[in-house]
Amino acid sequence: MKQKITKEFKSAHRIKGAVRDKTSLMKLRKKILSFYAKEGRDLPWRNTNNPYHILVSEFMLQQTQAGRVREYYERFISKLPDLQSLARVKTPVLLKLWSGLGYNSRALRLRTAAQELLRIYDGKFPQEEKLLQKLPGIGEYTSAAILAFAFNKPVPVVDINIRRVLLHELGLDNSVSNDELRVIAKQLIPRGKSALWHNALMDYGASLSAGVKKLYPPLTKQSSFKGSRREARGYILKTLLKEKTAEKKSLLSGIQHPEKEDILAQLEEENFLTVKNGIVRLK
């Protein structure tokens, strides 16, 4: 108990000056919402509160910019309009729909999440963060986003854009953790307008100048794609989508990564493909 109190005390002490009264909250809310009313982006997943559509968009938006996601999202929803169709789709079809977004393991986790939602919850989305986080591919951010955008729950959603907005507008430095920031973020959510508010925050954050963004770099840095395991994985899957099957030796000859054998084995373990008698094919 003592440890918990100490941690909460330190957190409160660190951010106590950030939000002092309701007047400052109202001013910041008005500023962000006014901006959104004039400059808000029209994105297809914002025109629905269908939890399945929100789930798909949030998986796609993980480490991929909204501008790129738009066309993939619309095509994906048109081909796989519900949990049932996603749960039973074959891997080659799924990867073809996902091809170009990168991080193909997201697609498999998305399908598994759909299968689990049907098996455990009869296709109904749980409305608790901890239950959502038990599903494949859903962490703290994605669970909060589903609750905010699909169910309008007053749950703080903090991505890099929202983080920058709060730090910049409240005069905080980049050492503040996301856990600490959520304490403030929750206070800022207007009653009954969680979805609208978080869309507004995201767009305001995206509009910040390059200079401001530079002041608040991401807490974790994404590794270079060139020469990475991700590049090798992408090459293997794109080749198999095009050729259907490939000789293992020939397939690996097109990869320079020193761990290419291990990368192929990992893809097999993740149920992307099978390797039998020297022939590789999608599962």
Contacts in CASP RR format, 6 or more apart in sequence:
PFRMAT RR
TARGET T0000
AUTHOR 0000-0000-0000
METHOD contacts of the structure
MODEL  1
MKQKITKEFKSAHRIKGAVRDKTSLMKLRKKILSFYAKEGRDLPWRNTNN
PYHILVSEFMLQQTQAGRVREYYERFISKLPDLQSLARVKTPVLLKLWSG
LGYNSRALRLRTAAQELLRIYDGKFPQEEKLLQKLPGIGEYTSAAILAFA
FNKPVPVVDINIRRVLLHELGLDNSVSNDELRVIAKQLIPRGKSALWHNA
LMDYGASLSAGVKKLYPPLTKQSSFKGSRREARGYILKTLLKEKTAEKKS
LLSGIQHPEKEDILAQLEEENFLTVKNGIVRLK
11 179 0 8 1.000
11 180 0 8 1.000
11 183 0 8 1.000
12 183 0 8 1.000
14 176 0 8 1.000
14 180 0 8 1.000
15 172 0 8 1.000
15 176 0 8 1.000
15 180 0 8 1.000
15 181 0 8 1.000
15 183 0 8 1.000
15 184 0 8 1.000
18 170 0 8 1.000
18 171 0 8 1.000
18 172 0 8 1.000
18 184 0 8 1.000
19 25 0 8 1.000
19 170 0 8 1.000
19 184 0 8 1.000
19 187 0 8 1.000
19 188 0 8 1.000
25 187 0 8 1.000
25 188 0 8 1.000
28 169 0 8 1.000
28 170 0 8 1.000
28 188 0 8 1.000
29 188 0 8 1.000
29 190 0 8 1.000
29 197 0 8 1.000
31 169 0 8 1.000
32 165 0 8 1.000
32 197 0 8 1.000
32 200 0 8 1.000
32 201 0 8 1.000
32 204 0 8 1.000
33 190 0 8 1.000
33 196 0 8 1.000
33 197 0 8 1.000
33 200 0 8 1.000
35 200 0 8 1.000
35 203 0 8 1.000
35 204 0 8 1.000
35 207 0 8 1.000
36 196 0 8 1.000
36 199 0 8 1.000
36 200 0 8 1.000
36 203 0 8 1.000
36 204 0 8 1.000
39 203 0 8 1.000
39 207 0 8 1.000
40 199 0 8 1.000
40 200 0 8 1.000
40 203 0 8 1.000
41 66 0 8 1.000
41 203 0 8 1.000
41 206 0 8 1.000
43 66 0 8 1.000
43 70 0 8 1.000
44 57 0 8 1.000
44 70 0 8 1.000
44 73 0 8 1.000
44 74 0 8 1.000
45 53 0 8 1.000
45 54 0 8 1.000
45 56 0 8 1.000
45 57 0 8 1.000
45 73 0 8 1.000
45 149 0 8 1.000
46 149 0 8 1.000
46 199 0 8 1.000
48 54 0 8 1.000
49 149 0 8 1.000
49 150 0 8 1.000
49 151 0 8 1.000
49 152 0 8 1.000
49 195 0 8 1.000
50 150 0 8 1.000
51 125 0 8 1.000
51 146 0 8 1.000
51 150 0 8 1.000
51 151 0 8 1.000
52 82 0 8 1.000
52 83 0 8 1.000
52 86 0 8 1.000
52 114 0 8 1.000
53 77 0 8 1.000
54 145 0 8 1.000
54 146 0 8 1.000
54 149 0 8 1.000
54 150 0 8 1.000
55 110 0 8 1.000
55 113 0 8 1.000
55 114 0 8 1.000
55 125 0 8 1.000
55 146 0 8 1.000
55 150 0 8 1.000
56 73 0 8 1.000
56 76 0 8 1.000
56 77 0 8 1.000
56 86 0 8 1.000
56 110 0 8 1.000
57 69 0 8 1.000
57 73 0 8 1.000
58 142 0 8 1.000
58 145 0 8 1.000
58 146 0 8 1.000
58 149 0 8 1.000
59 106 0 8 1.000
59 107 0 8 1.000
59 109 0 8 1.000
59 110 0 8 1.000
59 137 0 8 1.000
59 142 0 8 1.000
60 69 0 8 1.000
60 72 0 8 1.000
60 73 0 8 1.000
60 76 0 8 1.000
60 101 0 8 1.000
60 106 0 8 1.000
61 69 0 8 1.000
62 103 0 8 1.000
62 106 0 8 1.000
62 142 0 8 1.000
63 103 0 8 1.000
63 222 0 8 1.000
64 101 0 8 1.000
64 102 0 8 1.000
64 103 0 8 1.000
66 206 0 8 1.000
68 101 0 8 1.000
69 101 0 8 1.000
72 97 0 8 1.000
72 98 0 8 1.000
72 100 0 8 1.000
72 101 0 8 1.000
75 97 0 8 1.000
76 97 0 8 1.000
76 98 0 8 1.000
79 85 0 8 1.000
79 93 0 8 1.000
79 97 0 8 1.000
80 86 0 8 1.000
80 89 0 8 1.000
80 97 0 8 1.000
83 114 0 8 1.000
83 117 0 8 1.000
83 118 0 8 1.000
83 123 0 8 1.000
84 118 0 8 1.000
86 94 0 8 1.000
86 110 0 8 1.000
86 111 0 8 1.000
86 114 0 8 1.000
87 111 0 8 1.000
87 114 0 8 1.000
87 115 0 8 1.000
87 118 0 8 1.000
89 111 0 8 1.000
91 108 0 8 1.000
91 271 0 8 1.000
91 272 0 8 1.000
91 282 0 8 1.000
91 283 0 8 1.000
92 241 0 8 1.000
92 282 0 8 1.000
94 107 0 8 1.000
94 108 0 8 1.000
94 111 0 8 1.000
95 104 0 8 1.000
95 107 0 8 1.000
95 237 0 8 1.000
95 241 0 8 1.000
95 272 0 8 1.000
95 282 0 8 1.000
96 241 0 8 1.000
97 107 0 8 1.000
98 104 0 8 1.000
98 106 0 8 1.000
98 107 0 8 1.000
99 237 0 8 1.000
99 238 0 8 1.000
99 241 0 8 1.000
101 107 0 8 1.000
102 230 0 8 1.000
102 234 0 8 1.000
103 230 0 8 1.000
104 233 0 8 1.000
104 234 0 8 1.000
104 237 0 8 1.000
104 272 0 8 1.000
105 270 0 8 1.000
106 137 0 8 1.000
108 270 0 8 1.000
108 271 0 8 1.000
108 272 0 8 1.000
109 136 0 8 1.000
109 137 0 8 1.000
110 136 0 8 1.000
110 137 0 8 1.000
112 136 0 8 1.000
113 135 0 8 1.000
113 136 0 8 1.000
113 137 0 8 1.000
113 138 0 8 1.000
116 135 0 8 1.000
116 136 0 8 1.000
117 123 0 8 1.000
117 124 0 8 1.000
117 125 0 8 1.000
117 135 0 8 1.000
125 132 0 8 1.000
125 146 0 8 1.000
125 150 0 8 1.000
125 151 0 8 1.000
126 132 0 8 1.000
127 147 0 8 1.000
127 151 0 8 1.000
127 153 0 8 1.000
129 140 0 8 1.000
129 143 0 8 1.000
129 144 0 8 1.000
129 147 0 8 1.000
129 155 0 8 1.000
132 138 0 8 1.000
132 139 0 8 1.000
132 142 0 8 1.000
132 143 0 8 1.000
132 146 0 8 1.000
132 147 0 8 1.000
133 139 0 8 1.000
133 140 0 8 1.000
133 143 0 8 1.000
138 146 0 8 1.000
141 157 0 8 1.000
141 158 0 8 1.000
141 159 0 8 1.000
144 155 0 8 1.000
144 156 0 8 1.000
144 157 0 8 1.000
144 158 0 8 1.000
145 157 0 8 1.000
145 198 0 8 1.000
147 153 0 8 1.000
147 155 0 8 1.000
148 154 0 8 1.000
148 155 0 8 1.000
148 157 0 8 1.000
148 194 0 8 1.000
148 195 0 8 1.000
148 198 0 8 1.000
149 195 0 8 1.000
149 198 0 8 1.000
149 199 0 8 1.000
152 192 0 8 1.000
152 193 0 8 1.000
152 194 0 8 1.000
152 195 0 8 1.000
153 194 0 8 1.000
154 186 0 8 1.000
154 189 0 8 1.000
154 191 0 8 1.000
154 192 0 8 1.000
154 194 0 8 1.000
155 186 0 8 1.000
155 194 0 8 1.000
156 181 0 8 1.000
156 182 0 8 1.000
156 185 0 8 1.000
156 186 0 8 1.000
156 189 0 8 1.000
157 185 0 8 1.000
157 198 0 8 1.000
158 166 0 8 1.000
158 178 0 8 1.000
158 181 0 8 1.000
158 182 0 8 1.000
158 185 0 8 1.000
159 202 0 8 1.000
160 218 0 8 1.000
161 201 0 8 1.000
161 202 0 8 1.000
161 204 0 8 1.000
161 205 0 8 1.000
161 206 0 8 1.000
161 208 0 8 1.000
162 185 0 8 1.000
162 198 0 8 1.000
162 201 0 8 1.000
162 202 0 8 1.000
162 205 0 8 1.000
163 178 0 8 1.000
163 181 0 8 1.000
163 216 0 8 1.000
164 205 0 8 1.000
164 208 0 8 1.000
164 212 0 8 1.000
164 213 0 8 1.000
164 216 0 8 1.000
165 201 0 8 1.000
165 204 0 8 1.000
165 205 0 8 1.000
165 208 0 8 1.000
166 172 0 8 1.000
166 181 0 8 1.000
166 184 0 8 1.000
166 185 0 8 1.000
166 188 0 8 1.000
167 173 0 8 1.000
167 174 0 8 1.000
167 176 0 8 1.000
167 181 0 8 1.000
167 216 0 8 1.000
168 208 0 8 1.000
168 212 0 8 1.000
168 215 0 8 1.000
168 216 0 8 1.000
170 184 0 8 1.000
172 181 0 8 1.000
174 215 0 8 1.000
174 216 0 8 1.000
174 217 0 8 1.000
174 219 0 8 1.000
178 219 0 8 1.000
188 197 0 8 1.000
189 197 0 8 1.000
189 198 0 8 1.000
190 196 0 8 1.000
190 197 0 8 1.000
225 231 0 8 1.000
227 256 0 8 1.000
227 257 0 8 1.000
228 257 0 8 1.000
229 257 0 8 1.000
229 259 0 8 1.000
229 263 0 8 1.000
231 257 0 8 1.000
232 255 0 8 1.000
232 257 0 8 1.000
232 259 0 8 1.000
232 260 0 8 1.000
232 263 0 8 1.000
233 263 0 8 1.000
233 267 0 8 1.000
235 254 0 8 1.000
235 255 0 8 1.000
236 251 0 8 1.000
236 255 0 8 1.000
236 263 0 8 1.000
236 264 0 8 1.000
236 267 0 8 1.000
236 273 0 8 1.000
236 280 0 8 1.000
237 267 0 8 1.000
237 272 0 8 1.000
237 273 0 8 1.000
237 282 0 8 1.000
239 246 0 8 1.000
239 251 0 8 1.000
240 246 0 8 1.000
240 251 0 8 1.000
240 273 0 8 1.000
240 280 0 8 1.000
240 281 0 8 1.000
240 282 0 8 1.000
241 282 0 8 1.000
244 281 0 8 1.000
244 282 0 8 1.000
245 279 0 8 1.000
245 280 0 8 1.000
245 281 0 8 1.000
246 279 0 8 1.000
246 280 0 8 1.000
246 281 0 8 1.000
247 278 0 8 1.000
247 279 0 8 1.000
247 280 0 8 1.000
248 264 0 8 1.000
248 275 0 8 1.000
248 278 0 8 1.000
248 279 0 8 1.000
248 280 0 8 1.000
249 278 0 8 1.000
251 264 0 8 1.000
251 280 0 8 1.000
252 260 0 8 1.000
252 261 0 8 1.000
252 264 0 8 1.000
255 263 0 8 1.000
257 263 0 8 1.000
264 273 0 8 1.000
264 275 0 8 1.000
264 280 0 8 1.000
267 273 0 8 1.000
268 274 0 8 1.000
268 275 0 8 1.000
271 283 0 8 1.000
272 282 0 8 1.000
272 283 0 8 1.000
273 280 0 8 1.000
273 281 0 8 1.000
273 282 0 8 1.000
273 283 0 8 1.000
274 280 0 8 1.000
274 281 0 8 1.000
274 283 0 8 1.000
END
